[in-house]
């Protein structure tokens, strides 16, 4: 670069034309959205097993020798996620975009691959079976030793983790942070969720901070459930020009921890750190916990006594109580997974180097892992905490959305939009299409509203390319005949859906007033099945509700003449996109 600059300087001295140096090209997009829960230490303490979604591989590190004993190359785009160990020492890894999970008889063995569903997320071992939770709402059970599925049950969509507690299966839902306890037949026996807490704002009346985005749910040895999640306060984000007030209680999104003792009520734990994106949690042998905040490379350690300190309604929520211990290492990039060894060493995985850091008491050391370094400035920007206590991923976890409607003082209620599924083809941006490109969106939302500060040119150029790699949520395909009947209705001139929802992303990117009183941009329909609620203000709880009172009537497609069966077919088609 220095020689290029000198050459340009010499040429400019001999000519009257200005010399414009080319901008350095941004690095190629790298890395998956940060999700946590991609590492475990085997029960005997011998191995750390790492699912590396950024390089589509699995590593097994022998901790005594600090040697990589297994490296499994997966198919490009598999994006390995949750890792579990069953009672016989077999390991199982969900392939989040590979539609499968793999099983190894031990960390050094070859693996078998079994198809399961479009987006497997959670895994749990119970006796001699493995349960797999899918975004589509399927919970699929397999023999742990191998073989085809022996049970499939359909639950609510947007499933995340599955754990076993006292012989009962409990499944979490990602965006709502709801927990579903199942009976022996796989039916929902009860539902619970982290508690709503009160937060102060500039308003005289405290507002509700509601549970959302359950990043990680685990079961402790005594049967206690621990959920690291967020609390969103949609009523706080109203003032023009910014999302945050001066105090922590005025932040629209806050990291949270909820514990549910056996046969007890959910209890909100007093926060001891105000970072964003609590993507992972690890349990220590004595009942203590470690929480990984990916937005700022921070790991907080809480003792069992700290877990008994309850959240205090209406507090400032800037905790004056520090964690019992904290770890950070800004030189290694963003950590994405943590796990405890049986001897209470805390392990943290840093994918960018890549490296495994072992914290043994107050000492720590780094195990450098094989593989090329990886970094994407757009990905880093997306997960970076801003002055308002938010990261982009706070409201757009995994580049999708939190399922909430936010109350903006200047524009009214607005449903969070998904960013996945081909963002570069969807300009102009925002609900009304008033942002011509992503750079303008960054200036308005990230810098102004979120208090994000300056953005490097590399990050500005790289963000769109990184987001564009992330596919929309997988479709939910039911009865193929119903889907085809729905497709015919969608494409028909009588119904007219395809007049606006056209092309590869099912949007012509124009703005219309479809009976809602506002000119709004035609959204993409990709990944629609798991994006409830619907419409710009979230007034439709389901896709079928979209054809009811809040959908704009026959100004929004001509559907009033359709029968109940035809509407069901149309919904089946929309689910399949």
C-alpha positions as a printed Julia matrix, in Angstrom:
577×3 Matrix{Float64}:
   0.0     0.0     0.0
   2.89    2.37    0.75
   4.46    1.89   -2.72
   1.06    2.42   -4.36
   0.62    5.68   -2.42
   4.11    6.89   -3.43
   3.46    6.09   -7.09
   0.22    8.03   -7.01
   1.96   10.98   -5.39
   4.62   11.08   -8.12
   2.07   10.89  -10.9
  -0.08   13.63   -9.38
   2.91   15.98   -9.33
   3.22   15.72  -13.12
  -0.44   16.0   -14.09
  -3.33   18.32  -13.47
  -5.82   15.47  -12.89
  -6.52   14.39   -9.3
  -5.45   10.89   -8.4
  -8.02    8.75   -6.67
  -6.67    5.67   -4.95
  -8.89    2.61   -4.98
 -10.51    1.75   -1.66
  -9.1    -1.4    -0.15
 -11.42   -4.31   -0.8
 -13.26   -5.55    2.26
 -12.36   -9.06    3.35
 -14.64  -11.82    2.1
 -17.62  -12.54    4.35
 -16.7   -14.92    7.13
 -18.45  -16.46   10.07
 -21.92  -17.52   11.14
 -24.24  -15.48   13.36
 -23.16  -15.99   16.96
 -25.43  -18.42   18.75
 -23.54  -20.0    21.68
 -23.82  -23.54   22.98
 -21.29  -25.05   20.57
 -18.82  -26.65   23.01
 -18.75  -29.22   25.8
 -16.19  -30.93   28.01
 -16.76  -34.67   28.25
 -17.88  -36.0    31.62
 -14.52  -37.64   32.25
 -12.78  -34.3    31.68
 -10.51  -35.68   28.95
 -11.76  -33.77   25.92
 -13.17  -30.44   24.85
 -15.42  -30.98   21.84
 -15.98  -27.87   19.72
 -18.54  -27.39   16.99
 -17.08  -24.72   14.71
 -19.95  -23.24   12.66
 -17.64  -20.7    11.05
 -15.47  -23.38    9.38
 -18.04  -26.21    9.25
 -15.98  -28.61   11.31
 -15.81  -30.39   14.66
 -12.68  -30.49   16.82
 -11.86  -32.7    19.79
  -9.03  -31.4    21.99
  -7.37  -33.71   24.51
  -7.01  -31.36   27.46
  -4.1   -33.09   29.21
  -1.85  -32.95   26.15
  -3.59  -29.87   24.61
  -3.55  -31.77   21.33
  -6.28  -31.86   18.68
  -7.08  -35.56   18.32
 -10.04  -35.27   15.95
 -10.91  -32.82   13.21
 -14.04  -33.6    11.21
 -14.68  -31.64    8.04
 -18.4   -31.24    7.45
 -20.25  -30.21    4.33
 -20.07  -26.49    3.47
 -22.96  -24.68    5.1
 -23.73  -27.38    7.7
 -23.18  -24.89   10.55
 -22.75  -27.25   13.49
 -24.44  -26.09   16.69
 -25.42  -27.78   19.97
 -23.14  -30.58   21.24
 -24.25  -33.19   23.8
 -22.9   -36.38   25.36
 -25.24  -39.29   26.05
 -25.06  -41.77   28.92
 -22.81  -44.14   26.94
 -20.27  -41.45   26.08
 -21.46  -40.99   22.51
 -21.36  -37.42   21.18
 -24.08  -35.82   19.08
 -23.93  -32.53   17.19
 -26.82  -30.64   15.54
 -26.14  -29.33   12.04
 -28.27  -26.21   12.08
 -28.33  -25.63    8.34
 -27.48  -29.18    7.3
 -30.87  -30.59    8.25
 -29.22  -33.38   10.23
 -27.23  -34.34   13.29
 -24.1   -36.44   13.57
 -23.12  -39.01   16.18
 -19.69  -40.24   17.29
 -19.14  -43.28   19.49
 -16.36  -41.3    21.22
 -14.37  -38.12   20.51
 -11.84  -39.95   18.33
 -14.3   -42.08   16.34
 -15.74  -41.7    12.88
 -19.24  -40.3    12.69
 -22.62  -41.17   11.28
 -25.03  -38.62    9.9
 -28.82  -38.74   10.25
 -31.34  -36.44    8.55
 -33.89  -34.94   10.95
 -35.56  -31.66    9.88
 -34.79  -28.43    8.05
 -33.3   -26.61   11.07
 -32.31  -28.79   14.04
 -31.5   -26.62   17.05
 -31.65  -28.31   20.45
 -30.38  -31.75   21.49
 -30.94  -33.78   24.64
 -30.03  -37.32   25.68
 -32.45  -39.42   27.71
 -31.67  -43.04   28.56
 -30.97  -44.63   25.15
 -32.58  -41.99   22.94
 -31.74  -38.56   21.53
 -34.32  -35.79   21.22
 -33.9   -33.12   18.54
 -35.83  -29.83   18.64
 -36.4   -28.04   15.34
 -37.25  -24.46   14.38
 -40.31  -25.83   12.55
 -41.75  -27.07   15.87
 -40.94  -30.74   15.37
 -39.47  -32.7    18.26
 -37.89  -35.84   16.81
 -36.63  -38.82   18.83
 -33.92  -41.24   17.64
 -32.18  -44.28   19.12
 -28.89  -42.97   20.51
 -26.91  -45.89   19.07
 -28.15  -45.29   15.52
 -31.16  -45.82   13.33
 -34.2   -43.98   12.06
 -36.52  -41.71   14.04
 -38.88  -43.52   16.38
 -41.16  -40.57   17.21
 -42.1   -37.18   15.78
 -44.38  -34.77   17.6
 -45.43  -31.31   16.48
 -45.08  -28.49   19.01
 -45.09  -24.71   18.65
 -42.68  -23.29   16.1
 -39.4   -21.55   16.94
 -38.05  -24.29   19.22
 -34.57  -23.81   20.64
 -33.15  -26.03   23.42
 -34.42  -29.31   24.81
 -33.41  -30.58   28.26
 -34.43  -33.42   30.57
 -35.42  -32.58   34.13
 -36.6   -35.25   36.55
 -37.54  -37.56   33.71
 -39.52  -34.86   31.92
 -38.64  -33.14   28.66
 -38.63  -29.34   28.62
 -38.28  -27.44   25.34
 -37.54  -23.72   25.03
 -38.79  -21.36   22.35
 -36.23  -18.89   21.06
 -37.89  -15.52   20.62
 -40.56  -15.74   23.33
 -38.31  -17.48   25.92
 -41.29  -19.71   26.75
 -40.66  -23.18   28.2
 -42.85  -26.14   27.21
 -42.95  -29.08   29.64
 -44.02  -32.27   27.88
 -45.84  -35.35   29.08
 -44.82  -38.92   28.27
 -46.58  -38.76   24.9
 -44.81  -35.57   23.84
 -47.83  -33.32   24.37
 -47.46  -29.96   26.12
 -48.37  -30.46   29.78
 -47.55  -26.94   30.98
 -46.05  -23.65   29.84
 -43.97  -21.18   31.76
 -41.71  -18.23   31.02
 -39.23  -15.99   32.81
 -41.01  -13.34   34.89
 -41.83   -9.85   33.66
 -40.03   -7.19   35.7
 -40.72   -3.48   36.12
 -38.26   -0.91   34.93
 -38.17    2.85   35.46
 -37.94    5.22   32.53
 -38.53    8.92   32.03
 -42.23    8.17   32.32
 -43.84    8.4    35.74
 -45.25    4.88   35.49
 -42.81    1.94   35.51
 -43.02   -0.17   32.39
 -42.86   -3.9    31.79
 -39.62   -5.5    30.62
 -40.78   -8.75   29.05
 -38.78  -11.95   28.51
 -37.47  -12.55   25.0
 -34.69  -14.25   23.03
 -33.78  -17.29   25.13
 -30.24  -17.79   23.89
 -29.46  -20.81   26.07
 -31.34  -23.11   28.45
 -29.56  -25.77   30.52
 -30.43  -28.1    33.38
 -28.24  -28.11   36.49
 -27.37  -31.23   38.45
 -30.12  -30.64   41.04
 -32.82  -30.23   38.38
 -32.78  -26.44   38.38
 -33.25  -24.85   34.96
 -31.09  -21.86   34.04
 -32.07  -19.63   31.14
 -29.91  -16.84   29.81
 -32.08  -14.53   27.77
 -32.99  -10.91   27.15
 -35.68   -8.64   28.53
 -37.08   -6.26   25.98
 -38.92   -3.1    26.98
 -40.66   -1.97   23.78
 -42.18    1.05   25.54
 -38.79    2.64   26.26
 -37.51    3.11   22.72
 -39.76    6.03   21.89
 -37.75    9.22   21.98
 -36.69   10.56   18.56
 -33.0    10.38   17.89
 -32.06    7.56   20.22
 -33.05    4.25   21.72
 -31.65    4.77   25.2
 -31.98    6.99   28.2
 -29.08    7.92   30.44
 -29.66    5.14   32.94
 -29.48    1.39   32.51
 -33.18    1.01   33.28
 -33.94    3.08   30.19
 -32.34    0.57   27.86
 -34.82   -1.21   25.62
 -32.97   -4.53   25.81
 -31.16   -5.99   28.79
 -29.4    -9.29   29.38
 -31.12  -11.47   31.96
 -30.81  -14.72   33.84
 -33.76  -16.73   35.13
 -33.58  -19.87   37.24
 -36.42  -22.31   37.87
 -35.84  -24.59   40.87
 -37.4   -28.06   40.8
 -41.14  -27.72   41.37
 -40.62  -23.99   41.88
 -41.54  -20.68   40.28
 -39.27  -18.86   37.8
 -36.99  -16.44   39.6
 -35.28  -13.47   37.99
 -31.66  -13.19   39.15
 -30.24   -9.77   39.96
 -27.95   -8.81   37.06
 -24.27   -8.35   37.8
 -23.28   -7.2    34.35
 -25.03   -4.98   31.79
 -23.56   -6.41   28.59
 -25.64   -7.47   25.61
 -26.02  -10.87   23.92
 -25.8   -13.43   26.76
 -25.41  -16.21   24.21
 -24.03  -19.0    26.37
 -24.09  -20.33   29.91
 -22.02  -22.99   31.67
 -22.68  -24.79   34.97
 -19.98  -25.4    37.56
 -19.94  -28.5    39.73
 -20.89  -26.52   42.87
 -23.96  -24.97   41.2
 -22.33  -21.71   40.14
 -22.68  -20.4    36.6
 -20.67  -18.56   33.98
 -22.39  -16.36   31.38
 -20.81  -15.33   28.08
 -21.71  -11.88   26.73
 -20.66  -11.97   23.09
 -21.17   -8.25   22.49
 -18.15   -7.21   24.5
 -15.92  -10.26   25.07
 -16.94  -10.63   28.7
 -17.53  -13.75   30.81
 -19.17  -13.25   34.2
 -18.95  -15.94   36.9
 -21.71  -16.17   39.51
 -21.54  -18.18   42.73
 -24.53  -20.16   44.05
 -25.08  -17.35   46.57
 -25.26  -14.78   43.77
 -27.96  -16.81   42.06
 -30.15  -16.33   45.14
 -29.98  -12.54   44.75
 -33.29  -11.64   43.11
 -33.91   -8.97   40.51
 -35.26   -5.77   42.08
 -38.22   -4.22   40.29
 -37.83   -0.64   39.14
 -34.13   -0.52   39.95
 -31.65    1.36   37.84
 -30.34   -2.03   36.73
 -26.77   -0.77   36.61
 -25.54   -3.43   39.01
 -23.33   -2.17   41.79
 -22.58   -5.8    42.66
 -19.75   -7.12   40.51
 -19.65  -10.73   39.31
 -17.77  -13.12   41.56
 -15.18  -13.32   38.79
 -14.85  -12.01   35.26
 -12.71  -12.88   32.26
 -11.96  -10.95   29.1
  -9.34  -11.15   26.37
  -9.78   -8.49   23.72
  -6.77   -9.68   21.71
  -8.47  -12.91   20.66
 -11.67  -11.5    19.19
 -15.21  -12.48   20.17
 -15.71  -15.65   22.23
 -18.69  -17.72   21.16
 -18.92  -20.68   23.57
 -17.97  -21.63   27.13
 -17.9   -24.86   29.16
 -16.71  -26.04   32.57
 -14.43  -29.04   33.05
 -15.1   -31.36   36.03
 -12.15  -29.75   37.86
 -13.88  -26.32   37.53
 -11.54  -25.01   34.84
 -13.56  -22.68   32.6
 -12.93  -23.02   28.87
 -13.78  -20.33   26.32
 -13.69  -20.77   22.55
 -12.45  -17.9    20.36
 -13.14  -18.79   16.7
 -11.34  -15.93   15.02
  -7.8   -16.99   15.98
  -8.94  -19.88   16.48
  -8.09  -20.68   20.09
  -9.29  -22.28   23.3
  -8.57  -20.36   26.51
  -8.43  -22.32   29.76
  -9.11  -20.36   32.96
  -7.84  -22.26   36.0
  -8.63  -20.1    38.99
  -6.95  -16.75   38.42
  -4.48  -18.17   35.88
  -5.2   -18.79   32.23
  -3.46  -20.06   29.14
  -4.27  -20.31   25.45
  -4.39  -23.4    23.25
  -3.97  -22.32   19.64
  -6.07  -24.51   17.36
  -5.41  -25.5    13.75
  -7.05  -23.64   10.93
  -6.83  -20.23    9.28
  -7.69  -17.07   11.17
 -11.05  -15.59   10.37
 -12.51  -12.13   10.77
 -15.29  -10.15    9.17
 -15.73   -6.52   10.17
 -19.42   -6.58    9.21
 -20.04   -9.56   11.49
 -18.12   -7.86   14.28
 -20.17   -4.68   13.83
 -23.42   -6.64   13.96
 -22.55   -8.12   17.37
 -20.88   -5.02   18.87
 -22.47   -3.35   21.88
 -23.22    0.36   21.45
 -23.68    3.23   23.87
 -27.35    2.35   24.28
 -26.45   -1.12   25.57
 -27.66   -2.7    22.34
 -26.1    -4.71   19.57
 -27.79   -5.21   16.21
 -28.23   -8.84   17.25
 -30.18   -7.78   20.37
 -33.3    -7.22   18.27
 -32.14   -9.25   15.27
 -30.81  -12.45   16.88
 -29.06  -14.62   14.33
 -29.88  -11.84   11.8
 -33.58  -12.61   12.1
 -35.86  -10.8    14.56
 -37.18  -10.86   18.13
 -40.89  -11.16   17.24
 -41.77   -7.93   19.09
 -43.63   -4.76   18.22
 -41.79   -1.61   19.34
 -43.56    1.67   20.06
 -41.73    4.52   18.33
 -42.83    8.01   19.26
 -42.05    9.39   15.83
 -43.46    6.6    13.6
 -45.8     4.49   15.75
 -45.81    0.75   16.46
 -43.41   -1.27   14.33
 -42.74   -4.99   14.17
 -39.02   -5.92   14.11
 -37.98   -6.87   10.59
 -35.9    -9.92    9.69
 -32.53   -9.21    8.05
 -31.92  -12.7     6.66
 -32.86  -14.09    3.28
 -30.98  -11.9     0.8
 -30.72   -8.43    2.33
 -28.92   -6.87   -0.65
 -31.87   -7.55   -2.97
 -34.33   -5.82   -0.64
 -33.45   -2.13   -0.98
 -34.86    0.36   -0.17
 -34.99   -0.41    3.55
 -37.07    0.26    6.63
 -40.83   -0.14    6.92
 -41.63    2.71    4.56
 -38.65    2.22    2.25
 -37.24    5.6     3.3
 -33.66    4.28    3.6
 -32.2     3.96    0.13
 -29.28    1.7     1.04
 -27.66   -0.07    3.98
 -25.19    2.74    4.53
 -28.06    5.16    5.1
 -29.7     2.64    7.42
 -26.49    2.36    9.44
 -26.25    6.13    9.77
 -29.82    6.43   11.03
 -30.25    3.31   13.14
 -26.8     2.21   14.29
 -25.06    5.55   14.68
 -27.95    7.83   15.68
 -30.57    5.7    17.42
 -28.26    3.06   18.89
 -25.41    5.41   19.74
 -23.01    3.2    17.86
 -20.34    5.75   17.11
 -18.13    5.8    14.05
 -18.21    2.91   11.57
 -15.09    1.95    9.67
 -15.28    1.85    5.9
 -14.47   -1.86    5.97
 -17.37   -2.59    8.34
 -19.74   -0.42    6.32
 -18.87   -2.33    3.14
 -18.75   -5.75    4.75
 -22.0    -5.77    6.72
 -24.29   -6.16    3.71
 -22.19   -8.92    2.19
 -22.08  -10.78    5.5
 -25.82  -10.49    6.09
 -26.55  -11.49    2.51
 -25.02  -14.93    3.16
 -27.52  -15.73    5.9
 -30.54  -17.61    4.55
 -34.07  -16.99    5.7
 -35.57  -19.37    8.23
 -36.28  -22.75    6.71
 -39.78  -23.22    5.29
 -42.37  -25.42    6.94
 -43.77  -27.74    4.29
 -46.96  -29.58    5.14
 -49.34  -31.36    2.77
 -47.8   -30.99   -0.72
 -51.24  -30.95   -2.34
 -52.37  -28.1    -0.09
 -49.17  -26.21   -0.89
 -49.8   -26.53   -4.62
 -53.42  -25.45   -4.29
 -52.23  -22.45   -2.27
 -49.6   -21.63   -4.88
 -52.29  -21.54   -7.58
 -54.37  -19.13   -5.49
 -51.32  -16.96   -4.76
 -50.46  -16.69   -8.45
 -54.01  -16.18   -9.67
 -55.11  -12.8   -11.01
 -58.31  -13.09   -8.99
 -56.42  -13.08   -5.68
 -53.51  -10.92   -6.85
 -50.84  -11.74   -4.23
 -48.15  -12.12   -6.89
 -48.82   -8.62   -8.24
 -46.61   -7.28   -5.44
 -45.01  -10.36   -3.9
 -43.02  -11.35   -6.95
 -39.53  -12.43   -7.9
 -36.96  -14.48   -6.02
 -37.67  -12.81   -2.67
 -41.43  -12.43   -3.23
 -41.31   -8.62   -3.16
 -41.26   -5.93   -5.82
 -39.7    -3.55   -3.21
 -42.32   -0.86   -3.83
 -44.52    0.92   -1.29
 -48.31    0.77   -1.14
 -51.21    1.65    1.12
 -52.95   -1.71    1.43
 -55.74   -0.49    3.66
 -53.63    0.25    6.73
 -53.62    4.02    6.19
 -49.88    4.16    5.51
 -47.64    3.61    2.52
 -45.45    0.67    3.5
 -42.85   -1.36    1.66
 -43.78   -4.78    0.32
 -41.85   -7.23    2.53
 -40.1   -10.36    1.41
 -42.07  -13.51    2.2
 -39.06  -15.82    2.6
 -39.0   -17.62    5.93
 -42.51  -16.42    6.71
 -43.55  -19.54    8.65
 -41.58  -18.63   11.78
 -42.0   -14.85   11.67
 -45.22  -14.41   13.66
 -46.74  -11.96   14.45
 -47.38  -10.44   11.04
 -47.8    -7.05    9.34
 -45.92   -3.87   10.22
 -47.63   -3.47   13.59
 -47.86   -7.17   14.47
 -51.65   -7.1    14.57
 -51.95  -10.59   13.03
 -50.92  -13.26   15.53
 -50.96  -15.93   12.81
 -50.84  -16.02    9.03
 -54.51  -16.91    8.99
 -55.25  -13.82   11.11
 -53.55  -11.75    8.44
 -56.63  -12.41    6.28
 -58.91  -11.13    9.03
 -59.68   -7.71   10.47
 -56.18   -6.22   10.44
 -54.99   -7.23    7.0
 -56.39   -4.35    4.99
 -59.26   -6.28    3.43
 -59.39   -6.58   -0.34
 -56.94   -3.72   -0.76
 -54.31   -6.2     0.41
 -54.91   -8.98   -2.08
 -58.46   -9.96   -2.92
 -59.18  -12.75   -0.46
 -62.63  -12.05    1.01
 -64.22  -14.47   -1.47
 -62.02  -17.4    -0.4
 -63.44  -20.23    1.66
 -61.89  -21.41    4.92
 -60.33  -24.36    3.08
 -58.86  -22.07    0.42
 -57.37  -19.77    3.06
 -55.83  -22.82    4.74
 -54.26  -23.79    1.41
 -52.93  -20.26    0.93
 -51.37  -20.33    4.4
 -49.81  -23.74    3.61
 -48.15  -22.21    0.56
 -46.91  -19.15    2.49
 -45.46  -21.46    5.16
 -43.49  -23.25    2.44
 -41.61  -20.16    1.25
